[in-house]
Amino acid sequence: MKALLLVAHGSRRKQSNDEVVMLADKLKSRTDQYDVIHAGFLELAETLIPDGIKKCVDDGASSIVVLPYFLNSGRHVIEDIPEIVNQAKPAYPDVDIRIAPHVGASEQMMDLLISSANATR
Amino acid sequence: MKALLLVAHGSRRKQSNDEVVMLADKLKSRTDQYDVIHAGFLELAETLIPDGIKKCVDDGASSIVVLPYFLNSGRHVIEDIPEIVNQAKPAYPDVDIRIAPHVGASEQMMDLLISSANATR
């Protein structure tokens, strides 16, 4: 059973966090490649990453892809998220937990940017 | 002559800002829809948005699309960027300056996320 954990930074602004949760829900309706999709946050918001991993496992995940919803490859992407994920791993020795490339690293970003620019009114 | 100004938040970390500048350059090599493409920053980094707009105009732009490289529709996207752009407009009455939807609002984000998740090793 495959799970996807969409991880954003987390904001003091509730609406920003809700957007990420809604995005995770929307993603669930768009793909059948993942049986379980949850949102998680690095800080400032619930669900935090370790709890997000736990939610995926509780839902029956045998593998979890942690997908950093970040544009830049800053400290959060390079150090913080891997560290938190690595700390969580020993609790679930039978679950394959991996981190995906962050969103800003995607080659598809070019097309997305051009399409957003063209959507200007 | 059409210009695109890719606007990111700006970081204290030089590498993050360089990534945005490189992204703007890469974008330039990917599309011929915009004659001029520059990067600009809301704060903490050069070039700031007003100077980015000036650069586009100096390069001959008759229209400028300001594209917010932001995932969430927070205060920066909703208030700060429009305010800065509106303050800059009167200096260039002959230039059509518009703001594109922010990156996180793109419908293509779903496909990008799934593709990033699938790129996990």
gemmi code that builds the backbone of each chain (N, CA, C; Angstrom):
import gemmi

chains = {
    "A": [
        ("MET", (0.845, -1.188, 0.000), (0.000, 0.000, 0.000), (0.890, 1.251, 0.000)),
        ("LYS", (0.728, 2.090, -1.013), (1.612, 3.245, -1.182), (0.998, 4.530, -0.623)),
        ("ALA", (1.823, 5.268, 0.098), (1.342, 6.536, 0.645), (2.211, 7.690, 0.160)),
        ("LEU", (1.597, 8.839, 0.067), (2.304, 10.069, -0.293), (2.060, 11.081, 0.828)),
        ("LEU", (3.158, 11.653, 1.333), (3.039, 12.684, 2.368), (3.555, 13.995, 1.780)),
        ("LEU", (2.644, 14.887, 1.502), (2.999, 16.191, 0.936), (3.422, 17.107, 2.084)),
        ("VAL", (4.694, 17.509, 2.082), (5.228, 18.264, 3.225), (5.493, 19.720, 2.859)),
        ("ALA", (4.799, 20.616, 3.538), (5.012, 22.052, 3.346), (5.663, 22.636, 4.591)),
        ("HIS", (6.076, 23.886, 4.504), (6.756, 24.491, 5.646), (5.839, 24.646, 6.847)),
        ("GLY", (4.610, 25.103, 6.582), (3.711, 25.449, 7.675), (3.766, 26.946, 7.909)),
        ("SER", (2.613, 27.528, 8.176), (2.510, 28.975, 8.307), (1.693, 29.345, 9.540)),
        ("ARG", (1.911, 30.557, 10.038), (1.058, 31.037, 11.140), (-0.340, 31.357, 10.605)),
        ("ARG", (-0.403, 31.484, 9.285), (-1.665, 31.828, 8.631), (-2.405, 30.530, 8.311)),
        ("LYS", (-3.535, 30.339, 8.994), (-4.261, 29.080, 8.863), (-4.624, 28.772, 7.407)),
        ("GLN", (-5.002, 29.797, 6.681), (-5.448, 29.603, 5.300), (-4.363, 28.966, 4.426)),
        ("SER", (-3.099, 29.352, 4.678), (-1.990, 28.771, 3.906), (-1.878, 27.277, 4.180)),
        ("ASN", (-2.030, 26.908, 5.443), (-1.956, 25.489, 5.794), (-3.141, 24.722, 5.217)),
        ("ASP", (-4.303, 25.349, 5.264), (-5.496, 24.710, 4.698), (-5.321, 24.458, 3.196)),
        ("GLU", (-4.644, 25.397, 2.533), (-4.397, 25.234, 1.097), (-3.619, 23.954, 0.815)),
        ("VAL", (-2.643, 23.674, 1.676), (-1.802, 22.481, 1.484), (-2.623, 21.214, 1.727)),
        ("VAL", (-3.450, 21.254, 2.753), (-4.305, 20.096, 3.045), (-5.276, 19.866, 1.881)),
        ("MET", (-5.831, 20.958, 1.376), (-6.758, 20.841, 0.243), (-6.040, 20.310, -0.996)),
        ("LEU", (-4.785, 20.751, -1.172), (-4.002, 20.279, -2.313), (-3.776, 18.768, -2.207)),
        ("ALA", (-3.475, 18.304, -1.000), (-3.287, 16.862, -0.793), (-4.576, 16.105, -1.118)),
        ("ASP", (-5.700, 16.661, -0.689), (-6.991, 16.024, -0.967), (-7.269, 15.989, -2.474)),
        ("LYS", (-6.973, 17.111, -3.127), (-7.206, 17.229, -4.572), (-6.335, 16.217, -5.317)),
        ("LEU", (-5.109, 16.088, -4.836), (-4.156, 15.152, -5.430), (-4.709, 13.727, -5.362)),
        ("LYS", (-5.336, 13.436, -4.234), (-5.907, 12.103, -4.017), (-6.964, 11.795, -5.082)),
        ("SER", (-7.725, 12.826, -5.464), (-8.780, 12.615, -6.451), (-8.225, 12.573, -7.873)),
        ("ARG", (-6.949, 12.944, -8.032), (-6.353, 13.022, -9.357), (-5.528, 11.795, -9.745)),
        ("THR", (-5.119, 11.012, -8.758), (-4.246, 9.890, -9.067), (-4.648, 8.649, -8.276)),
        ("ASP", (-4.463, 7.514, -8.902), (-4.702, 6.279, -8.149), (-3.375, 5.563, -7.902)),
        ("GLN", (-2.283, 6.303, -8.087), (-0.956, 5.727, -7.868), (-0.631, 5.620, -6.379)),
        ("TYR", (-1.328, 6.406, -5.574), (-1.096, 6.373, -4.131), (-2.416, 6.078, -3.417)),
        ("ASP", (-2.385, 5.078, -2.544), (-3.606, 4.667, -1.857), (-3.963, 5.646, -0.745)),
        ("VAL", (-2.919, 6.271, -0.215), (-3.096, 7.185, 0.915), (-2.330, 8.460, 0.613)),
        ("ILE", (-2.953, 9.613, 0.785), (-2.233, 10.880, 0.635), (-2.583, 11.786, 1.810)),
        ("HIS", (-1.536, 12.240, 2.509), (-1.746, 13.172, 3.607), (-0.866, 14.401, 3.429)),
        ("ALA", (-1.204, 15.455, 4.159), (-0.353, 16.644, 4.200), (0.380, 16.661, 5.535)),
        ("GLY", (1.587, 17.170, 5.527), (2.360, 17.308, 6.760), (3.115, 18.626, 6.738)),
        ("PHE", (3.539, 19.080, 7.917), (4.228, 20.371, 7.991), (5.524, 20.263, 8.776)),
        ("LEU", (6.485, 21.051, 8.335), (7.783, 21.085, 9.001), (7.650, 21.728, 10.375)),
        ("GLU", (6.879, 22.803, 10.438), (6.677, 23.502, 11.705), (5.443, 24.388, 11.620)),
        ("LEU", (5.063, 24.924, 12.748), (3.998, 25.934, 12.856), (2.579, 25.442, 12.593)),
        ("ALA", (2.435, 24.201, 12.145), (1.076, 23.748, 11.821), (0.929, 22.256, 12.066)),
        ("GLU", (-0.266, 21.837, 12.310), (-0.585, 20.415, 12.410), (-1.004, 19.921, 11.035)),
        ("THR", (-0.676, 18.751, 10.638), (0.041, 17.659, 11.241), (1.543, 17.815, 11.024)),
        ("LEU", (2.374, 17.641, 12.036), (3.815, 17.689, 11.831), (4.272, 16.415, 11.099)),
        ("ILE", (5.459, 16.483, 10.501), (5.943, 15.374, 9.661), (5.894, 14.008, 10.361)),
        ("PRO", (6.432, 13.876, 11.593), (6.412, 12.547, 12.232), (4.979, 12.015, 12.393)),
        ("ASP", (4.061, 12.905, 12.711), (2.661, 12.482, 12.856), (2.048, 12.144, 11.498)),
        ("GLY", (2.491, 12.847, 10.469), (2.019, 12.553, 9.118), (2.478, 11.168, 8.675)),
        ("ILE", (3.724, 10.849, 9.003), (4.249, 9.511, 8.687), (3.439, 8.457, 9.438)),
        ("LYS", (3.184, 8.747, 10.716), (2.405, 7.813, 11.533), (1.005, 7.605, 10.938)),
        ("LYS", (0.390, 8.698, 10.487), (-0.946, 8.601, 9.871), (-0.921, 7.672, 8.658)),
        ("CYS", (0.135, 7.820, 7.837), (0.257, 6.965, 6.646), (0.394, 5.496, 7.060)),
        ("VAL", (1.239, 5.249, 8.069), (1.440, 3.872, 8.538), (0.144, 3.325, 9.125)),
        ("ASP", (-0.528, 4.136, 9.938), (-1.804, 3.711, 10.534), (-2.842, 3.377, 9.453)),
        ("ASP", (-2.724, 4.061, 8.319), (-3.654, 3.797, 7.209), (-3.240, 2.576, 6.400)),
        ("GLY", (-2.127, 1.972, 6.794), (-1.730, 0.727, 6.141), (-0.593, 0.832, 5.138)),
        ("ALA", (0.093, 1.973, 5.125), (1.154, 2.169, 4.133), (2.318, 1.208, 4.352)),
        ("SER", (2.781, 0.579, 3.250), (4.003, -0.213, 3.304), (5.160, 0.592, 2.702)),
        ("SER", (4.821, 1.645, 1.964), (5.835, 2.573, 1.475), (5.278, 3.994, 1.543)),
        ("ILE", (6.171, 4.922, 1.854), (5.752, 6.327, 1.953), (6.729, 7.193, 1.168)),
        ("VAL", (6.191, 8.003, 0.271), (7.007, 9.007, -0.403), (6.727, 10.351, 0.268)),
        ("VAL", (7.775, 10.954, 0.811), (7.661, 12.276, 1.424), (8.026, 13.301, 0.347)),
        ("LEU", (7.059, 14.123, -0.014), (7.255, 15.055, -1.132), (7.331, 16.498, -0.626)),
        ("PRO", (8.529, 17.101, -0.658), (8.682, 18.464, -0.127), (8.058, 19.515, -1.055)),
        ("TYR", (7.035, 20.167, -0.548), (6.346, 21.220, -1.293), (7.082, 22.540, -1.062)),
        ("PHE", (8.287, 22.592, -1.615), (9.179, 23.741, -1.449), (9.739, 24.110, -2.825)),
        ("LEU", (9.941, 25.395, -3.042), (10.486, 25.823, -4.334), (12.005, 25.830, -4.354)),
        ("ASN", (12.612, 26.207, -3.222), (14.066, 26.314, -3.197), (14.711, 25.174, -2.416)),
        ("SER", (15.930, 24.861, -2.814), (16.657, 23.791, -2.136), (17.397, 24.345, -0.925)),
        ("GLY", (16.680, 24.980, -0.031), (17.297, 25.568, 1.153), (17.529, 24.542, 2.252)),
        ("ARG", (17.867, 25.041, 3.413), (18.171, 24.202, 4.565), (17.022, 23.256, 4.897)),
        ("HIS", (15.785, 23.732, 4.750), (14.633, 22.878, 5.071), (14.617, 21.615, 4.216)),
        ("VAL", (14.887, 21.799, 2.923), (14.860, 20.667, 1.990), (16.096, 19.783, 2.161)),
        ("ILE", (17.244, 20.417, 2.317), (18.506, 19.670, 2.332), (18.782, 19.012, 3.684)),
        ("GLU", (18.444, 19.727, 4.766), (18.792, 19.201, 6.089), (17.591, 18.816, 6.951)),
        ("ASP", (16.681, 19.755, 7.148), (15.633, 19.563, 8.150), (14.706, 18.383, 7.839)),
        ("ILE", (14.169, 18.356, 6.628), (13.225, 17.285, 6.290), (13.903, 15.909, 6.317)),
        ("PRO", (15.091, 15.765, 5.676), (15.759, 14.458, 5.773), (16.029, 14.042, 7.222)),
        ("GLU", (16.416, 15.004, 8.056), (16.727, 14.687, 9.451), (15.480, 14.172, 10.184)),
        ("ILE", (14.381, 14.871, 9.994), (13.134, 14.470, 10.659), (12.670, 13.099, 10.159)),
        ("VAL", (12.777, 12.902, 8.848), (12.356, 11.619, 8.268), (13.249, 10.486, 8.779)),
        ("ASN", (14.543, 10.741, 8.805), (15.480, 9.710, 9.285), (15.239, 9.349, 10.753)),
        ("GLN", (14.853, 10.362, 11.535), (14.562, 10.099, 12.941), (13.298, 9.253, 13.098)),
        ("ALA", (12.387, 9.380, 12.154), (11.121, 8.647, 12.248), (11.255, 7.198, 11.781)),
        ("LYS", (12.179, 6.966, 10.848), (12.302, 5.646, 10.214), (12.404, 4.446, 11.156)),
        ("PRO", (13.272, 4.501, 12.198), (13.456, 3.304, 13.032), (12.165, 2.782, 13.660)),
        ("ALA", (11.184, 3.653, 13.833), (9.926, 3.217, 14.440), (9.106, 2.341, 13.481)),
        ("TYR", (9.447, 2.411, 12.188), (8.676, 1.656, 11.186), (9.627, 0.874, 10.283)),
        ("PRO", (10.299, -0.136, 10.842), (11.323, -0.860, 10.079), (10.772, -1.565, 8.844)),
        ("ASP", (9.476, -1.836, 8.815), (8.902, -2.563, 7.679), (8.336, -1.632, 6.607)),
        ("VAL", (8.457, -0.344, 6.850), (7.910, 0.621, 5.892), (9.063, 1.298, 5.139)),
        ("ASP", (8.926, 1.321, 3.824), (9.938, 1.946, 2.978), (9.630, 3.446, 2.867)),
        ("ILE", (10.425, 4.266, 3.543), (10.146, 5.708, 3.561), (11.223, 6.449, 2.769)),
        ("ARG", (10.828, 7.154, 1.742), (11.784, 7.882, 0.895), (11.347, 9.322, 0.675)),
        ("ILE", (12.326, 10.152, 0.347), (12.032, 11.567, 0.101), (12.141, 11.858, -1.391)),
        ("ALA", (11.112, 12.470, -1.941), (11.096, 12.835, -3.362), (11.869, 14.141, -3.564)),
        ("PRO", (12.262, 14.419, -4.816), (12.859, 15.733, -5.098), (11.839, 16.825, -4.774)),
        ("HIS", (12.319, 17.966, -4.281), (11.379, 19.042, -3.958), (10.776, 19.616, -5.246)),
        ("VAL", (9.619, 20.222, -5.067), (8.824, 20.714, -6.193), (9.615, 21.616, -7.149)),
        ("GLY", (10.443, 22.507, -6.580), (11.194, 23.460, -7.405), (12.227, 22.796, -8.298)),
        ("ALA", (12.543, 21.529, -8.030), (13.552, 20.831, -8.824), (12.952, 20.182, -10.068)),
        ("SER", (11.642, 20.247, -10.185), (10.981, 19.543, -11.287), (11.222, 20.207, -12.643)),
        ("GLU", (11.523, 19.394, -13.625), (11.697, 19.905, -14.988), (10.384, 20.481, -15.524)),
        ("GLN", (9.276, 19.989, -14.988), (7.962, 20.475, -15.432), (7.676, 21.912, -14.981)),
        ("MET", (8.536, 22.425, -14.064), (8.310, 23.776, -13.551), (8.346, 24.816, -14.672)),
        ("MET", (9.192, 24.596, -15.657), (9.297, 25.534, -16.791), (7.942, 25.716, -17.474)),
        ("ASP", (7.340, 24.572, -17.836), (6.053, 24.619, -18.528), (4.985, 25.252, -17.646)),
        ("LEU", (5.036, 24.909, -16.358), (4.062, 25.472, -15.435), (4.186, 27.003, -15.383)),
        ("LEU", (5.430, 27.483, -15.312), (5.660, 28.932, -15.233), (5.150, 29.647, -16.489)),
        ("ILE", (5.468, 29.061, -17.632), (5.037, 29.690, -18.886), (3.515, 29.705, -18.974)),
        ("SER", (2.916, 28.580, -18.541), (1.455, 28.502, -18.578), (0.818, 29.487, -17.589)),
        ("SER", (1.423, 29.661, -16.409), (0.923, 30.656, -15.450), (1.047, 32.067, -16.014)),
        ("ALA", (2.190, 32.329, -16.635), (2.407, 33.658, -17.225), (1.357, 33.944, -18.290)),
        ("ASN", (1.047, 32.936, -19.076), (0.064, 33.112, -20.155), (-1.367, 33.228, -19.622)),
        ("ALA", (-1.566, 32.830, -18.366), (-2.905, 32.913, -17.779), (-3.199, 34.301, -17.215)),
        ("THR", (-2.270, 35.229, -17.403), (-2.435, 36.585, -16.903), (-3.559, 37.305, -17.635)),
        ("ARG", (-4.377, 38.008, -16.858), (-5.464, 38.751, -17.493), (-5.175, 40.240, -17.498)),
    ],
    "B": [
        ("MET", (7.150, 44.435, -27.407), (8.186, 43.591, -26.808), (7.711, 43.134, -25.433)),
        ("LYS", (7.624, 41.811, -25.255), (7.053, 41.258, -24.029), (8.120, 40.838, -23.022)),
        ("ALA", (7.887, 41.200, -21.778), (8.837, 40.815, -20.729), (8.143, 39.997, -19.650)),
        ("LEU", (8.927, 39.124, -19.033), (8.444, 38.322, -17.903), (9.365, 38.592, -16.722)),
        ("LEU", (8.760, 38.952, -15.585), (9.554, 39.169, -14.374), (9.160, 38.101, -13.355)),
        ("LEU", (10.048, 37.162, -13.148), (9.810, 36.070, -12.198), (10.145, 36.586, -10.801)),
        ("VAL", (9.129, 36.662, -9.939), (9.335, 37.271, -8.626), (9.292, 36.242, -7.507)),
        ("ALA", (10.404, 36.109, -6.794), (10.476, 35.215, -5.641), (10.576, 36.043, -4.362)),
        ("HIS", (10.492, 35.357, -3.237), (10.534, 36.094, -1.979), (11.877, 36.744, -1.733)),
        ("GLY", (12.945, 35.999, -2.008), (14.283, 36.471, -1.644), (14.688, 35.841, -0.331)),
        ("SER", (15.953, 35.460, -0.257), (16.442, 34.732, 0.909), (17.764, 35.322, 1.377)),
        ("ARG", (18.085, 35.087, 2.649), (19.409, 35.486, 3.137), (20.474, 34.559, 2.570)),
        ("ARG", (19.999, 33.416, 2.080), (20.906, 32.410, 1.532), (21.105, 32.695, 0.044)),
        ("LYS", (22.328, 33.080, -0.283), (22.616, 33.503, -1.662), (22.233, 32.423, -2.687)),
        ("GLN", (22.481, 31.180, -2.325), (22.240, 30.088, -3.266), (20.764, 30.004, -3.691)),
        ("SER", (19.866, 30.277, -2.732), (18.435, 30.254, -3.057), (18.100, 31.338, -4.079)),
        ("ASN", (18.685, 32.515, -3.894), (18.427, 33.602, -4.845), (19.031, 33.274, -6.209)),
        ("ASP", (20.222, 32.697, -6.178), (20.873, 32.321, -7.438), (20.023, 31.313, -8.210)),
        ("GLU", (19.374, 30.412, -7.468), (18.496, 29.414, -8.109), (17.388, 30.086, -8.913)),
        ("VAL", (16.844, 31.163, -8.341), (15.748, 31.872, -9.014), (16.262, 32.578, -10.270)),
        ("VAL", (17.435, 33.169, -10.141), (18.029, 33.849, -11.303), (18.325, 32.822, -12.401)),
        ("MET", (18.847, 31.662, -11.994), (19.146, 30.608, -12.967), (17.868, 30.086, -13.610)),
        ("LEU", (16.804, 30.002, -12.803), (15.519, 29.550, -13.329), (15.006, 30.519, -14.395)),
        ("ALA", (15.147, 31.809, -14.120), (14.722, 32.821, -15.100), (15.531, 32.679, -16.388)),
        ("ASP", (16.825, 32.440, -16.242), (17.683, 32.271, -17.424), (17.283, 31.029, -18.217)),
        ("LYS", (17.007, 29.957, -17.471), (16.625, 28.691, -18.097), (15.301, 28.852, -18.853)),
        ("LEU", (14.408, 29.599, -18.232), (13.104, 29.869, -18.824), (13.263, 30.586, -20.161)),
        ("LYS", (14.226, 31.490, -20.181), (14.493, 32.269, -21.381), (14.888, 31.345, -22.543)),
        ("SER", (15.623, 30.292, -22.201), (16.089, 29.379, -23.243), (14.992, 28.388, -23.659)),
        ("ARG", (13.887, 28.378, -22.879), (12.822, 27.415, -23.140), (11.652, 27.975, -23.917)),
        ("THR", (11.530, 29.295, -23.929), (10.360, 29.883, -24.581), (10.757, 31.095, -25.409)),
        ("ASP", (10.066, 31.284, -26.521), (10.296, 32.513, -27.283), (9.077, 33.426, -27.175)),
        ("GLN", (8.216, 33.112, -26.198), (7.027, 33.941, -25.999), (7.349, 35.257, -25.313)),
        ("TYR", (8.489, 35.291, -24.624), (8.893, 36.518, -23.939), (10.279, 36.931, -24.425)),
        ("ASP", (10.385, 38.183, -24.847), (11.651, 38.673, -25.394), (12.662, 38.928, -24.289)),
        ("VAL", (12.140, 39.252, -23.128), (12.983, 39.602, -21.995), (12.490, 38.841, -20.772)),
        ("ILE", (13.383, 38.184, -20.059), (12.991, 37.534, -18.793), (14.016, 37.883, -17.720)),
        ("HIS", (13.511, 38.428, -16.616), (14.387, 38.744, -15.495), (13.837, 38.123, -14.216)),
        ("ALA", (14.681, 38.040, -13.205), (14.238, 37.625, -11.874), (14.181, 38.854, -10.977)),
        ("GLY", (13.236, 38.847, -10.052), (13.129, 39.942, -9.092), (12.767, 39.371, -7.730)),
        ("PHE", (13.017, 40.153, -6.690), (12.757, 39.662, -5.334), (11.926, 40.653, -4.529)),
        ("LEU", (11.095, 40.101, -3.686), (10.256, 40.919, -2.812), (11.107, 41.619, -1.765)),
        ("GLU", (12.061, 40.885, -1.207), (12.953, 41.468, -0.198), (14.202, 40.615, -0.048)),
        ("LEU", (15.142, 41.108, 0.688), (16.360, 40.384, 1.094), (17.355, 40.107, -0.027)),
        ("ALA", (17.001, 40.403, -1.274), (17.934, 40.079, -2.360), (17.803, 41.076, -3.499)),
        ("GLU", (18.868, 41.212, -4.241), (18.853, 42.020, -5.462), (18.486, 41.099, -6.614)),
        ("THR", (17.766, 41.507, -7.592), (17.153, 42.777, -7.888), (15.778, 42.860, -7.215)),
        ("LEU", (15.463, 43.971, -6.567), (14.118, 44.119, -6.012), (13.107, 44.353, -7.150)),
        ("ILE", (11.827, 44.124, -6.840), (10.780, 44.187, -7.874), (10.795, 45.503, -8.681)),
        ("PRO", (10.831, 46.667, -8.029), (10.804, 47.911, -8.827), (11.988, 48.004, -9.790)),
        ("ASP", (13.155, 47.533, -9.337), (14.332, 47.556, -10.207), (14.208, 46.517, -11.323)),
        ("GLY", (13.536, 45.396, -11.011), (13.292, 44.375, -12.027), (12.376, 44.899, -13.119)),
        ("ILE", (11.354, 45.649, -12.712), (10.449, 46.267, -13.682), (11.223, 47.265, -14.545)),
        ("LYS", (12.069, 48.052, -13.889), (12.883, 49.037, -14.620), (13.799, 48.332, -15.633)),
        ("LYS", (14.392, 47.221, -15.213), (15.272, 46.469, -16.121), (14.510, 46.028, -17.373)),
        ("CYS", (13.280, 45.533, -17.152), (12.450, 45.097, -18.284), (12.164, 46.269, -19.219)),
        ("VAL", (11.798, 47.413, -18.616), (11.494, 48.599, -19.428), (12.750, 49.065, -20.168)),
        ("ASP", (13.870, 49.097, -19.464), (15.134, 49.508, -20.095), (15.495, 48.584, -21.261)),
        ("ASP", (15.084, 47.336, -21.150), (15.358, 46.371, -22.233), (14.354, 46.498, -23.376)),
        ("GLY", (13.409, 47.427, -23.226), (12.487, 47.700, -24.327), (11.101, 47.106, -24.187)),
        ("ALA", (10.756, 46.625, -22.997), (9.456, 45.984, -22.805), (8.300, 46.967, -22.981)),
        ("SER", (7.293, 46.540, -23.743), (6.057, 47.314, -23.835), (4.984, 46.671, -22.960)),
        ("SER", (5.220, 45.406, -22.586), (4.341, 44.746, -21.622), (5.190, 43.881, -20.697)),
        ("ILE", (4.772, 43.822, -19.440), (5.510, 43.025, -18.452), (4.529, 42.148, -17.685)),
        ("VAL", (4.804, 40.870, -17.650), (4.043, 39.965, -16.796), (4.888, 39.683, -15.552)),
        ("VAL", (4.341, 40.028, -14.399), (5.016, 39.756, -13.130), (4.487, 38.414, -12.617)),
        ("LEU", (5.367, 37.436, -12.519), (4.941, 36.072, -12.177), (5.431, 35.693, -10.775)),
        ("PRO", (4.533, 35.615, -9.800), (4.943, 35.328, -8.420), (5.330, 33.850, -8.250)),
        ("TYR", (6.593, 33.645, -7.949), (7.136, 32.300, -7.731), (6.904, 31.938, -6.257)),
        ("PHE", (5.639, 31.745, -5.935), (5.201, 31.456, -4.572), (4.214, 30.292, -4.619)),
        ("LEU", (4.257, 29.448, -3.605), (3.332, 28.316, -3.579), (2.007, 28.661, -2.930)),
        ("ASN", (2.047, 29.489, -1.886), (0.808, 29.806, -1.173), (0.312, 31.211, -1.478)),
        ("SER", (-0.984, 31.363, -1.379), (-1.595, 32.670, -1.618), (-1.589, 33.503, -0.350)),
        ("GLY", (-0.434, 33.694, 0.228), (-0.329, 34.461, 1.467), (-0.311, 35.960, 1.212)),
        ("ARG", (0.031, 36.686, 2.256), (0.054, 38.148, 2.206), (0.967, 38.668, 1.090)),
        ("HIS", (2.093, 37.993, 0.885), (3.031, 38.446, -0.145), (2.372, 38.457, -1.520)),
        ("VAL", (1.628, 37.391, -1.795), (0.989, 37.266, -3.114), (-0.224, 38.186, -3.223)),
        ("ILE", (-1.006, 38.234, -2.145), (-2.274, 38.966, -2.203), (-2.101, 40.472, -2.030)),
        ("GLU", (-1.172, 40.856, -1.143), (-1.037, 42.290, -0.854), (0.286, 42.907, -1.314)),
        ("ASP", (1.394, 42.305, -0.855), (2.695, 42.971, -1.035), (3.080, 43.161, -2.502)),
        ("ILE", (3.016, 42.071, -3.279), (3.449, 42.175, -4.678), (2.544, 43.123, -5.474)),
        ("PRO", (1.195, 42.980, -5.346), (0.341, 43.938, -6.069), (0.619, 45.392, -5.674)),
        ("GLU", (0.876, 45.615, -4.376), (1.127, 46.978, -3.904), (2.397, 47.549, -4.541)),
        ("ILE", (3.451, 46.742, -4.540), (4.734, 47.198, -5.102), (4.600, 47.442, -6.606)),
        ("VAL", (3.894, 46.544, -7.277), (3.708, 46.691, -8.726), (2.868, 47.934, -9.034)),
        ("ASN", (1.818, 48.138, -8.244), (0.972, 49.308, -8.474), (1.709, 50.617, -8.229)),
        ("GLN", (2.625, 50.585, -7.267), (3.420, 51.791, -7.002), (4.388, 52.083, -8.146)),
        ("ALA", (4.802, 51.033, -8.824), (5.777, 51.218, -9.912), (5.112, 51.684, -11.206)),
        ("LYS", (3.851, 51.291, -11.390), (3.162, 51.539, -12.670), (3.187, 52.991, -13.177)),
        ("PRO", (2.889, 54.001, -12.318), (2.804, 55.370, -12.842), (4.067, 55.853, -13.543)),
        ("ALA", (5.216, 55.273, -13.192), (6.473, 55.700, -13.819), (6.565, 55.238, -15.276)),
        ("TYR", (5.734, 54.248, -15.627), (5.800, 53.682, -16.984), (4.396, 53.627, -17.592)),
        ("PRO", (3.814, 54.797, -17.885), (2.410, 54.843, -18.337), (2.183, 54.109, -19.663)),
        ("ASP", (3.242, 53.925, -20.445), (3.070, 53.281, -21.757), (3.324, 51.775, -21.702)),
        ("VAL", (3.641, 51.265, -20.518), (3.948, 49.839, -20.392), (2.800, 49.132, -19.679)),
        ("ASP", (2.350, 48.055, -20.281), (1.249, 47.263, -19.714), (1.839, 46.277, -18.696)),
        ("ILE", (1.622, 46.543, -17.427), (2.219, 45.698, -16.385), (1.119, 44.918, -15.677)),
        ("ARG", (1.196, 43.598, -15.725), (0.172, 42.747, -15.114), (0.790, 41.676, -14.233)),
        ("ILE", (-0.009, 41.182, -13.295), (0.481, 40.137, -12.395), (-0.192, 38.811, -12.754)),
        ("ALA", (0.618, 37.788, -12.945), (0.108, 36.450, -13.265), (-0.341, 35.746, -11.980)),
        ("PRO", (-1.159, 34.694, -12.112), (-1.484, 33.875, -10.934), (-0.185, 33.293, -10.365)),
        ("HIS", (-0.116, 33.164, -9.040), (1.094, 32.589, -8.441), (1.200, 31.105, -8.798)),
        ("VAL", (2.441, 30.635, -8.740), (2.760, 29.272, -9.163), (1.871, 28.195, -8.512)),
        ("GLY", (1.609, 28.365, -7.209), (0.830, 27.370, -6.477), (-0.611, 27.264, -6.948)),
        ("ALA", (-1.069, 28.255, -7.711), (-2.460, 28.248, -8.173), (-2.620, 27.473, -9.472)),
        ("SER", (-1.513, 27.024, -10.035), (-1.577, 26.372, -11.345), (-2.208, 24.989, -11.282)),
        ("GLU", (-3.076, 24.732, -12.232), (-3.687, 23.400, -12.337), (-2.632, 22.341, -12.664)),
        ("GLN", (-1.554, 22.772, -13.288), (-0.487, 21.840, -13.660), (0.299, 21.341, -12.447)),
        ("MET", (0.069, 21.995, -11.284), (0.809, 21.598, -10.082), (0.542, 20.135, -9.717)),
        ("MET", (-0.677, 19.668, -9.951), (-1.023, 18.265, -9.647), (-0.094, 17.296, -10.378)),
        ("ASP", (0.000, 17.510, -11.688), (0.835, 16.620, -12.498), (2.296, 16.712, -12.083)),
        ("LEU", (2.717, 17.936, -11.785), (4.106, 18.131, -11.358), (4.376, 17.363, -10.062)),
        ("LEU", (3.442, 17.440, -9.110), (3.624, 16.759, -7.826), (3.707, 15.244, -8.018)),
        ("ILE", (2.807, 14.724, -8.827), (2.798, 13.270, -9.047), (4.091, 12.839, -9.743)),
        ("SER", (4.523, 13.652, -10.692), (5.753, 13.326, -11.402), (6.964, 13.412, -10.460)),
        ("SER", (6.984, 14.407, -9.568), (8.075, 14.498, -8.577), (8.059, 13.293, -7.639)),
        ("ALA", (6.859, 12.919, -7.202), (6.740, 11.764, -6.299), (7.260, 10.509, -6.983)),
        ("ASN", (6.960, 10.374, -8.259), (7.400, 9.192, -9.002), (8.897, 9.199, -9.290)),
        ("ALA", (9.515, 10.373, -9.150), (10.957, 10.487, -9.409), (11.784, 10.082, -8.184)),
        ("THR", (11.102, 9.643, -7.129), (11.793, 9.245, -5.895), (12.626, 7.993, -6.119)),
        ("ARG", (13.862, 8.039, -5.605), (14.718, 6.845, -5.718), (14.812, 6.130, -4.390)),
    ],
}
model = gemmi.Model(1)
for chain_id, residues in chains.items():
    chain = gemmi.Chain(chain_id)
    for i, (resn, *xyz) in enumerate(residues, 1):
        res = gemmi.Residue()
        res.name, res.seqid = resn, gemmi.SeqId(i, " ")
        for name, pos in zip(("N", "CA", "C"), xyz):
            atom = gemmi.Atom()
            atom.name, atom.element = name, gemmi.Element(name[0])
            atom.pos, atom.b_iso = gemmi.Position(*pos), 0.0
            res.add_atom(atom)
        chain.add_residue(res)
    model.add_chain(chain)
structure = gemmi.Structure()
structure.add_model(model)
structure.setup_entities()
